[in-house]
Amino acid sequence: MSDLLPFSAALDQLLAGVEPLPAETLPLDDCAGRVLAEPVIAHFTQPPFDAAAMDGYAVHLADLHQPWRVVGESAAGHGWAGTLGPGEAVRIFTGAPLPSGADVIVVQEEVARNGDMARLAGEGPPRIGAHIRPKGQDFAAGDCLVAAGVRLAAAHLGLAAAGGWRALPVVRRPRVTLIATGDELVLPGEIPGPGQIVSSNPAMLTALLRSAGADVHDPGLIPDDRAALAAALRSADADLIITIGGASVGDHDLVLPVLRELGADIDFWKIALRPGKPLLAGRLNGTRVLGLPGNPVSAFVTALLFAVPLVSRMAGRAHDLPLETLPLAIPLPANGARRDHLRARRTPAGAEPFARQDSALLSLLASAELLIIREADAPAAAAGELVTCIALDMFHSVF
């Protein structure tokens, strides 16, 4: 196993020097989930004037306990232009500008009105400024509303809109081309012929990569043919090319030799990992290439461990996977020289690995809530011992 690159070294090498992609400016409606490339600075003050927080009457606190003459009305978008005099009140509605000369609002439930006259009919406001939103209470022009690097959620977009922005500079989504290879594959929905199987990896990995922030292009299945594979690799217009299958050492595993024929620089090939030893990373004419194994569980695990962090960093997102420390529900034997990732479920006793761990078993992968990490050469672990897990059931809520 000495020729296998350790997992941590492979990941460090893959992510070295990776920076967020350049920014693009998009309308607010298209920015949800994207990472902000530059800070959002308020163009306006919010609210832009002292505003009513309640429906009621705007008065001067010194006149609170005497009758008032109602001299006007202030509504949202239609303020009252005069100046309040002694013994006067203005009918006011939530969001409306506070009239000049008023310093408090009496809520309408505490006012008795008869024609143009009104008076206090309750306890009244306790202090100057009651039921008033002062100018700039939320933010002032020039304030930083959202810092660069924030992944934009609905409230961020509302805040940016209130601050005067209609479009925002966001990190461009990484463009990923998926190239699935293999004569044995047919498209989903087709009936496999003798010796053929349905291609499941592209649909699975497309969803995984999109959840990490990528735009994914799938050119279709590529046969085990050097010319066809070379053409697919040359035509990929992408920030990252991901091949699926054909990365091992068999006569029909063409990814590595074709990449070398095209002049690609290979950073590493084969790592100390289970599942997923035949993992390839390199560059083709400056474009990053990641070659994943074809077994579905191996493809998923290597994409989760390597492609998701890479795409996330390109997209400007945090790239740490959700980890959780849990007790083992059952004992585990010592691990070998490759870091292992055991598909597991949650139980009241803790993380329980499935009895079968074959890298072709999609049904168990779909049922897995956890991947139990077993470091290379880890000793036997007893039931109840704490282990680190990747929380698959938390992944999509994080990414």
Backbone hydrogen bonds, N-H to C=O, Kabsch-Sander energy under -0.5 kcal/mol:
donor,donor_aa,acceptor,acceptor_aa,energy
4,L,1,M,-1.8
5,L,270,K,-1.6
7,F,272,A,-0.5
10,A,6,P,-2.3
11,L,7,F,-2.6
12,D,8,S,-2.4
13,Q,9,A,-2.3
14,L,10,A,-2.4
15,L,11,L,-2.3
16,A,12,D,-1.1
18,V,15,L,-2.1
21,L,314,M,-2.9
24,E,170,V,-2.8
26,L,24,E,-0.6
26,L,168,L,-2.4
28,L,166,R,-2.0
30,D,27,P,-2.1
31,C,28,L,-1.8
33,G,152,L,-3.4
34,R,31,C,-2.2
36,L,150,V,-2.7
37,A,169,P,-2.6
38,E,169,P,-0.8
40,V,146,V,-2.7
41,I,39,P,-0.7
42,A,143,D,-3.0
43,H,163,G,-3.0
44,F,163,G,-0.6
46,Q,139,F,-3.1
51,A,133,R,-2.8
52,A,96,A,-2.4
53,A,131,H,-2.6
54,M,131,H,-0.7
56,G,92,I,-2.7
57,Y,106,V,-2.3
58,A,90,V,-3.0
59,V,57,Y,-0.5
59,V,104,V,-2.2
63,D,60,H,-2.3
64,L,61,L,-1.8
66,Q,63,D,-1.6
68,W,118,A,-3.2
69,R,87,G,-2.5
70,V,68,W,-0.6
70,V,116,D,-3.8
71,V,69,R,-0.7
71,V,89,A,-2.6
72,G,89,A,-0.6
74,S,91,R,-3.0
75,A,78,H,-2.5
78,H,75,A,-2.6
81,A,79,G,-0.5
84,L,100,S,-3.4
88,E,85,G,-1.6
89,A,69,R,-2.3
90,V,58,A,-1.8
91,R,72,G,-2.3
92,I,56,G,-2.6
93,F,74,S,-1.8
95,G,52,A,-2.8
96,A,93,F,-2.4
98,L,50,D,-2.9
100,S,82,G,-0.8
102,A,99,P,-1.8
103,D,59,V,-2.2
104,V,59,V,-1.4
105,I,130,A,-1.5
106,V,57,Y,-2.9
107,V,105,I,-0.6
108,Q,55,D,-1.7
110,E,107,V,-2.1
111,V,108,Q,-1.5
112,A,119,R,-2.5
113,R,111,V,-0.5
114,N,117,M,-3.3
117,M,114,N,-1.9
118,A,68,W,-2.2
119,R,112,A,-2.0
121,A,110,E,-3.5
122,G,110,E,-0.6
129,G,103,D,-3.1
130,A,127,R,-1.6
132,I,129,G,-1.5
133,R,51,A,-3.5
136,G,47,P,-2.4
137,Q,134,P,-2.0
138,D,46,Q,-1.7
139,F,46,Q,-2.0
142,G,42,A,-2.5
143,D,140,A,-2.4
145,L,40,V,-3.2
145,L,143,D,-0.7
146,V,40,V,-1.1
149,G,36,L,-3.1
150,V,147,A,-1.4
152,L,34,R,-3.3
152,L,150,V,-0.6
157,L,153,A,-1.8
158,G,154,A,-2.0
159,L,155,A,-2.4
160,A,156,H,-2.6
161,A,157,L,-2.2
162,A,158,G,-2.3
163,G,159,L,-1.7
164,G,161,A,-1.7
165,W,160,A,-2.4
168,L,26,L,-2.6
170,V,24,E,-3.1
170,V,168,L,-0.6
171,V,35,V,-2.9
172,R,22,P,-2.4
176,V,174,P,-0.6
176,V,215,D,-3.1
177,T,240,L,-2.2
178,L,176,V,-0.5
178,L,217,H,-2.7
179,I,177,T,-0.5
179,I,242,I,-3.1
180,A,178,L,-0.6
181,T,244,I,-2.3
182,G,222,I,-2.0
185,L,182,G,-1.3
186,V,197,I,-1.7
190,E,187,L,-2.2
196,Q,193,G,-2.2
197,I,184,E,-3.0
199,S,186,V,-3.1
200,S,198,V,-0.7
204,M,200,S,-1.7
205,L,201,N,-3.3
206,T,202,P,-2.5
207,A,203,A,-1.7
208,L,204,M,-1.9
209,L,205,L,-2.9
210,R,206,T,-2.4
211,S,207,A,-1.9
212,A,208,L,-0.7
212,A,209,L,-0.5
213,G,210,R,-1.4
214,A,209,L,-2.1
215,D,174,P,-2.9
216,V,214,A,-0.5
217,H,176,V,-3.2
222,I,180,A,-2.9
225,D,223,P,-2.5
229,L,225,D,-2.7
230,A,226,R,-2.8
231,A,227,A,-2.4
232,A,228,A,-2.1
233,L,229,L,-2.4
234,R,230,A,-2.6
235,S,231,A,-2.1
236,A,232,A,-0.6
236,A,233,L,-0.7
238,A,236,A,-1.0
239,D,175,R,-2.6
240,L,175,R,-1.8
241,I,288,R,-2.8
242,I,177,T,-3.0
242,I,240,L,-0.5
243,T,241,I,-0.5
243,T,290,L,-2.0
244,I,179,I,-2.7
245,G,292,L,-2.6
253,D,250,G,-1.5
254,L,252,H,-1.1
255,V,246,G,-1.9
256,L,246,G,-0.6
258,V,254,L,-2.5
259,L,255,V,-2.5
260,R,256,L,-2.3
261,E,257,P,-2.3
262,L,258,V,-1.9
263,G,260,R,-1.3
264,A,259,L,-2.7
265,D,283,R,-2.5
266,I,264,A,-0.6
267,D,265,D,-0.6
267,D,281,A,-2.3
268,F,281,A,-1.7
270,K,279,L,-2.2
271,I,277,K,-2.0
272,A,5,L,-2.8
273,L,271,I,-2.1
274,R,339,R,-2.7
279,L,277,K,-2.4
280,L,291,G,-2.4
281,A,268,F,-2.5
282,G,289,V,-2.3
283,R,265,D,-2.6
284,L,287,T,-2.9
285,N,283,R,-0.5
287,T,284,L,-2.1
288,R,239,D,-1.0
289,V,282,G,-2.8
290,L,241,I,-2.9
291,G,280,L,-3.1
292,L,243,T,-3.2
292,L,290,L,-0.6
297,V,359,S,-2.0
298,S,359,S,-0.9
299,A,295,N,-3.0
300,F,296,P,-2.6
301,V,297,V,-2.9
302,T,298,S,-2.5
303,A,299,A,-2.1
304,L,300,F,-2.7
305,L,301,V,-2.5
306,F,302,T,-2.4
307,A,302,T,-0.9
308,V,303,A,-3.0
310,L,306,F,-1.9
311,V,307,A,-3.1
312,S,308,V,-2.7
313,R,309,P,-2.2
314,M,310,L,-2.1
315,A,311,V,-2.2
316,G,313,R,-1.2
317,R,312,S,-2.8
323,L,321,L,-0.6
324,E,389,C,-2.4
326,L,324,E,-0.6
326,L,387,V,-2.4
328,L,385,E,-1.9
329,A,351,A,-2.7
330,I,351,A,-0.6
332,L,381,A,-3.0
335,N,378,A,-3.0
339,R,272,A,-1.9
340,D,374,R,-3.0
341,H,274,R,-0.9
342,L,372,I,-2.5
344,A,370,L,-2.2
345,R,352,E,-2.2
347,T,350,G,-1.7
350,G,347,T,-1.6
351,A,327,P,-2.6
352,E,345,R,-2.6
354,F,343,R,-2.6
361,L,358,D,-1.6
362,L,360,A,-1.4
365,L,361,L,-1.5
366,A,362,L,-2.7
367,S,363,S,-0.9
368,A,364,L,-1.1
368,A,365,L,-0.6
369,E,344,A,-2.3
370,L,344,A,-1.9
371,L,390,I,-1.7
372,I,342,L,-2.8
373,I,371,L,-0.5
373,I,388,T,-2.6
374,R,340,D,-2.6
374,R,372,I,-0.5
375,E,373,I,-0.6
377,D,336,G,-4.4
378,A,375,E,-1.8
381,A,332,L,-2.3
384,G,328,L,-2.4
385,E,382,A,-2.1
387,V,326,L,-2.9
389,C,324,E,-2.8
390,I,371,L,-2.5
391,A,322,P,-2.8
391,A,389,C,-0.6
392,L,369,E,-0.9
392,L,390,I,-1.4
393,D,369,E,-1.6
394,M,391,A,-1.2
395,F,391,A,-0.9
395,F,392,L,-0.6
396,H,392,L,-0.6
398,V,394,M,-1.2
398,V,395,F,-0.8
399,F,395,F,-2.9
